[in-house]
C-alpha cells in the first residue's frame, strides 16, 4: 500500500518566496531562541507590499490541512490512541498507534516516530499514517503528555515544550521502545524516525539502545562525538544544505561514527532549508522531501524486514 499523493488547489509559497535572513529569524523563533515579539520586531524590515510582520509569521507557520496526505479516517488503517508506562520518566505517556487495517494478527516491523519541538501535532500523526500505509506499525508518542498533551496550536505547544524535563523526556522515549518490543503484534524489529528535535532524539536513542534496527534522523542535533562508539544501529542521516545550526556539529560526529565503524549513510539536499520534509510550511521542498522519504522507506524496509 502507498500513501496518496498530496494535492492542492492553488500554488503554495516556498522558501524561495522569502528572504533568507527572514528564514533564519523564523528558525530562531521556532527553536525558542527568540520569542514571538522578538520575531515580529525583526521581521518588520521584511514587511512589504501590504504584508505585515504578523502576516509573514502566519505565512511561514504550519498549515496542517495543506500538508495532509492521509486522512485520519482512512479505511485502510486501524488507529488507536494508547498509553504506555514510563517508570523512569514521566509516568504514563500517551501516543498515536497506527497499523494497516488488513494486517490482522500478523506481526509487523515497527517504527517509532518522534516529533519536532511542538509535540504530537497533526503533521506527525500524518507521518505515522503514511508509514502504516507502507506496511509498518507506526507509533508516535507525545512528549507533552505530562503537560496535558499537544495543546492544539504551535505557539502554545512551543511554550509548553520549553517546560519539559528533558532528562525525563529522553526516558519517555526509551520507554516507548521497550513497550513496543513487548507488544505481541511486532516482529521485534524497531526503527526510529525523527524530525528536528526528534532527529536529535533518534541520535540519543541509538546511543542508549544498541539493538535498534534502524535510525533515520532528519536534520537533528548530534550527541557528543565521544558517544558515537556506543552506536550499533545503521543510520540514514538526512540533512538540509541551509541549516547552519545543525550542520556545524555534523562533521565531528560523522568522523566519530566513521572511527567507530558505525554503518551510516548521510545525504545533504542542495538548496533546502531546515524542516524541508515538513509539507505544512513554506520551507517544504517537494523534490528533496520526496527523494528523502523514498530513501527513508526503502531503508526501513531493508533493515526491518517484512511482516511475520
BASE-151339 format. One line per field, with one value per residue (C-alpha): residue in one letter; x, y, z. Coordinates in nm, 4 decimals, decimal comma. Example, Ala and Ser with C-alpha at 12.3 -4.5 7.8 and 13.67 -1.06 7.14 Angstrom:
<drendos>
aa <- (a|s)
x <- (1,2300|1,3670)
y <- (-0,4500|-0,1060)
z <- (0,7800|0,7140)
</drendos>
This chain:
<drendos>
aa <- (x|x|x|x|x|x|x|x|x|x|x|x|x|x|x|x|x|x|x|x|x|x|x|x|x|x|x|x|x|x|x|x|x|x|x|x|x|x|x|x|x|x|x|x|x|x|x|x|x|x|x|x|x|x|x|x|x|x|x|x|x|x|x|x|x|x|x|x|x|x|x|x|x|x|x|x|x|x|x|x|x|x|x|x|x|x|x|x|x|x|x|x|x|x|x|x|x|x|x|x|x|x|x|x|x|x|x|x|x|x|x|x|x|x|x|x|x|x|x|x|x|x|x|x|x|x|x|x|x|x|x|x|x|x|x|x|x|x|x|x|x|x|x|x|x|x|x|x|x|x|x|x|x|x|x|x|x|x|x|x|x|x|x|x|x|x|x|x|x|x|x|x|x|x|x|x|x|x|x|x|x|x|x|x|x|x|x|x|x|x|x|x|x|x|x|x|x|x|x|x|x|x|x|x|x|x|x|x|x|x|x|x|x|x|x|x|x|x|x|x|x|x|x|x|x|x|x|x|x|x|x|x|x|x|x|x|x|x|x|x|x|x|x|x|x|x|x|x|x|x|x|x|x|x|x|x|x|x|x|x|x|x|x|x|x|x|x|x|x|x|x|x|x|x|x|x|x|x|x|x|x|x|x|x|x|x|x|x|x|x|x|x|x|x|x|x|x|x|x|x|x|x|x|x|x|x|x|x)
x <- (0,0000|0,1190|0,0132|-0,1957|-0,0150|-0,0863|-0,2921|-0,3503|-0,5948|-0,3534|0,0217|0,1845|0,4541|0,8012|1,1242|1,2255|0,9440|1,1144|1,4393|1,6973|1,7587|1,3867|1,4013|1,6948|1,4937|1,1967|1,4201|1,5392|1,1773|1,0737|1,3562|1,2950|1,5990|1,3665|1,0029|0,7092|0,7685|1,1333|1,0384|0,7842|1,0316|1,2956|1,0510|0,9277|1,2133|1,0999|0,7369|0,6364|0,3518|0,0904|0,2443|0,2920|0,5344|0,2388|0,1378|0,4863|0,4688|0,1319|0,2636|0,5622|0,3624|0,2180|-0,0981|-0,1826|-0,4707|-0,2491|0,0092|-0,2205|-0,1560|-0,3546|-0,6884|-0,7366|-1,0403|-0,8687|-1,0354|-0,7044|-0,5786|-0,6503|-0,5714|-0,5643|-0,4712|-0,2921|-0,0984|0,2276|0,4307|0,7443|0,8552|1,1916|1,0398|0,7051|0,4849|0,2050|0,2618|0,0211|0,0729|-0,0772|-0,0579|-0,1317|-0,1421|-0,2649|-0,6287|-0,5712|-0,2734|-0,4917|-0,2847|0,0395|0,3432|0,4672|0,8019|0,7660|0,8676|0,8822|0,8035|0,9463|0,8023|0,9603|0,9685|0,5924|0,4635|0,2325|0,0716|-0,1431|0,1599|0,3374|0,0160|0,0025|0,3628|0,2618|-0,0300|0,1969|0,4303|0,1412|0,0306|0,3777|0,3267|0,4719|0,3203|0,3917|0,3845|0,4149|0,4359|0,3516|0,6339|0,3881|0,1751|0,2894|0,1751|-0,1623|-0,0569|-0,0342|-0,2467|-0,3809|-0,1682|0,2013|0,2763|0,1309|0,2996|0,6391|0,6000|0,4958|0,7840|1,0347|0,8971|0,9682|1,2275|1,4454|1,6090|1,2666|1,1579|1,4514|1,3427|0,9889|1,1133|1,3378|1,0295|0,8367|1,0912|1,0705|0,6905|0,6902|0,9279|0,6865|0,3824|0,2638|0,1904|0,5506|0,8257|1,0641|1,2460|1,2224|1,3281|1,3194|1,2441|1,2584|1,2486|1,4405|1,4216|1,3040|1,6038|1,8258|1,6297|1,6922|2,0642|2,0212|1,8261|2,0861|2,3471|2,1314|1,9710|2,2269|1,9793|1,7597|1,7381|1,7427|1,7638|1,6641|1,7306|1,6072|1,8137|1,8677|2,1259|2,4039|2,5365|2,8853|3,1186|3,2572|2,9216|2,9434|3,1310|2,8177|2,6109|2,5497|2,2373|2,2543|2,1785|2,0351|2,1113|1,9039|2,0308|1,9384|2,2017|2,0980|2,0950|2,3985|2,2775|2,2647|2,5388|2,8079|2,8201|2,7880|3,1496|3,2855|3,0086|3,0466|3,4190|3,3439|3,0922|3,3473|3,6153|3,3762|3,2833|2,9155|2,7210|2,5673|2,4746|2,4334|2,2635|2,2579|1,9842|2,1029|1,9108|1,6979|1,6122|1,5877|1,2446|1,2381|1,0430|0,7575|0,4952|0,2847|0,5203|0,6877|1,0251|0,8983|1,0986|0,8890|1,1570|1,4020|1,1318|1,0055|1,3580|1,4434|1,1201|1,1610|1,5096|1,3705|1,1017|1,3410|1,5976|1,3383|1,2115|1,5654|1,6607|1,3294|1,2103|0,8502|0,5570|0,5666)
y <- (0,0000|0,3512|0,6902|0,9014|1,1994|1,5399|1,7754|2,1461|2,3830|2,6767|2,7392|2,7375|2,9667|2,8168|2,9159|3,0983|3,3465|3,4724|3,6492|3,4073|3,6298|3,6114|3,2309|3,2326|3,4575|3,2203|2,9227|3,1023|3,1632|2,8028|2,6740|2,9103|3,1344|3,4345|3,4786|3,5882|3,9534|3,9186|3,7597|4,0294|4,3034|4,1507|4,0728|4,4295|4,5167|4,2369|4,3530|4,4969|4,5140|4,5007|4,2025|4,2872|4,1180|3,9273|3,8283|3,6966|3,4860|3,3473|3,2691|3,0792|2,8867|2,5378|2,4767|2,1221|2,0818|2,1735|1,9131|1,6237|1,3229|1,0515|1,1290|1,0356|0,8256|0,6356|0,2930|0,1258|0,1972|0,0935|0,3859|0,3861|0,6439|0,4452|0,4825|0,3218|0,3184|0,5275|0,4422|0,6156|0,9211|1,0960|0,8049|0,7277|0,8528|0,8774|0,8196|0,7518|0,3918|0,3077|-0,0312|-0,1363|-0,2390|-0,5630|-0,6717|-0,8988|-1,0900|-1,0598|-0,9279|-0,6091|-0,4315|-0,1263|0,2400|0,4864|0,8348|1,1291|1,4756|1,8189|2,0537|2,1071|1,7675|1,5313|1,7671|1,6720|1,6631|1,3948|1,1942|1,2113|1,0851|0,7852|0,7137|0,7292|0,4732|0,2422|0,2528|0,1294|-0,1782|-0,0762|-0,0465|0,3182|0,4696|0,8419|0,9337|1,2823|1,4250|1,6870|1,4235|1,5334|1,8883|1,7849|1,6827|1,8794|2,1889|2,2416|2,5357|2,5671|2,8718|2,7133|2,3844|2,5500|2,7304|2,4092|2,2165|2,4508|2,3484|1,9758|1,7992|1,6853|1,4051|1,2576|1,3088|1,1010|0,8255|0,8515|0,7695|0,4912|0,3503|0,3718|0,1419|-0,1039|-0,1004|-0,1609|-0,4563|-0,6285|-0,5984|-0,9275|-0,7577|-0,6533|-0,8575|-0,7043|-0,5128|-0,1493|0,1521|0,5170|0,8219|1,1755|1,5336|1,8350|1,7861|1,4344|1,3832|1,4646|1,2165|0,9471|1,0003|0,9875|0,6613|0,4939|0,5786|0,4241|0,1278|-0,0609|-0,3168|-0,0676|-0,1976|0,1400|0,5107|0,7955|1,1424|1,4342|1,7499|1,6606|1,7695|1,5167|1,3891|1,4413|1,2668|1,0650|0,8833|0,7621|0,4433|0,3220|0,3288|-0,0077|0,0939|0,1502|0,5176|0,7118|1,0775|1,3386|1,6994|2,0317|2,2399|2,5714|2,4708|2,6188|2,5395|2,1635|2,1315|2,2936|1,9928|1,7191|1,6839|1,5945|1,3409|1,1984|1,1456|0,9760|0,7420|0,6533|0,5898|0,3585|0,1720|0,2589|0,1786|0,5019|0,6895|1,0676|1,2853|1,6618|1,8016|2,1031|2,4268|2,3047|2,4656|2,3082|2,1437|2,0720|1,7480|1,9190|1,9766|2,2065|2,5076|2,7059|2,5574|2,2337|2,1351|1,8866|1,7216|1,6858|1,5662|1,3018|1,1742|1,1753|0,9976|0,7320|0,6661|0,6508|0,3960|0,1815|0,1892|0,0929|-0,1949|-0,3184|-0,3044|-0,4039|-0,6639|-0,7565|-0,8939|-1,2327)
z <- (0,0000|-0,0722|0,0607|-0,1723|-0,3277|-0,1820|-0,3950|-0,3520|-0,5190|-0,5593|-0,5695|-0,2279|-0,1001|-0,0857|0,0865|-0,2312|-0,1705|0,1476|0,2245|0,3652|0,6673|0,7449|0,7263|0,9684|1,2007|1,1768|1,2560|1,5693|1,6687|1,6035|1,8212|2,1107|2,0663|2,0356|2,1323|1,9184|2,0000|1,9001|1,5691|1,4887|1,5739|1,3491|1,0690|1,0287|0,7946|0,5609|0,5502|0,2139|-0,0362|0,2340|0,4144|0,7819|1,0184|1,1642|0,8124|0,7453|1,0603|0,9545|0,6071|0,7463|1,0073|0,9520|0,7514|0,8554|0,6112|0,3147|0,4128|0,4961|0,2737|0,4536|0,6150|0,9826|0,8900|0,6075|0,5989|0,5137|0,8652|1,2216|1,4516|1,8309|2,0910|2,3577|2,6825|2,7876|3,1093|3,1559|3,5075|3,4733|3,3086|3,3301|3,4407|3,1970|2,8429|2,5508|2,1817|1,8404|1,7151|1,3516|1,1747|0,8311|0,8723|0,6830|0,8971|1,1071|1,3606|1,1660|1,3461|1,1820|1,1601|1,3792|1,3531|1,6404|1,5058|1,7007|1,6555|1,6411|1,9408|1,9413|2,0477|1,8642|1,6154|1,3117|1,0795|1,2834|1,3071|0,9273|0,9075|1,1202|0,8890|0,5835|0,7380|0,8196|0,4564|0,3697|0,5861|0,9218|1,2637|1,3473|1,6937|1,7674|2,1381|2,2625|2,4753|2,6031|2,7787|3,1299|3,0474|2,9090|2,5575|2,2341|2,3032|1,9523|1,8404|1,7686|1,9835|2,2969|2,2117|2,1736|2,5037|2,6797|2,5272|2,6888|3,0296|2,9859|3,1965|2,9070|3,1065|3,1836|2,8244|2,6998|2,9370|2,7992|2,4501|2,5761|2,7490|2,4218|2,2552|2,5467|2,5299|2,1549|2,1911|2,4307|2,2057|2,0532|1,7186|1,6441|1,4834|1,7360|1,4632|1,5728|1,3668|1,4692|1,2547|1,3925|1,2751|1,4107|1,7910|1,7103|1,4835|1,7765|1,9875|1,7246|1,7748|2,1534|2,1360|1,9153|2,1780|2,4519|2,2685|2,0588|1,9219|1,7370|1,3815|1,2030|1,2766|1,0437|1,1885|0,9786|1,0489|1,4143|1,6674|1,7242|2,0596|2,1947|1,9445|2,2372|2,2451|1,8849|1,9753|2,1569|1,8376|1,6694|1,4763|1,0987|1,0317|0,7408|0,8136|0,6271|0,6287|0,4733|0,2980|0,4535|0,8184|0,9909|1,3420|1,2742|1,0147|1,2278|1,4613|1,1995|1,0752|1,4203|1,4816|1,1317|1,1910|1,5237|1,3583|1,0930|1,3537|1,5384|1,2162|1,2599|0,9406|0,8163|0,5019|0,5081|0,2486|0,2167|-0,0071|-0,2097|-0,1742|0,1157|0,4476|0,7928|0,8013|0,4263|0,4778|0,6635|0,3962|0,6132|0,5837|0,3033|0,3992|0,2437|-0,0647|-0,2596|-0,4789|-0,1900|0,0504|-0,1911|-0,2506|0,1213|0,2079|-0,0612|0,0735|0,4265|0,3460|0,1421|0,4243|0,6851|0,4719|0,4194|0,7886|0,9485|0,7024|0,6441|0,8486|1,0142)
</drendos>
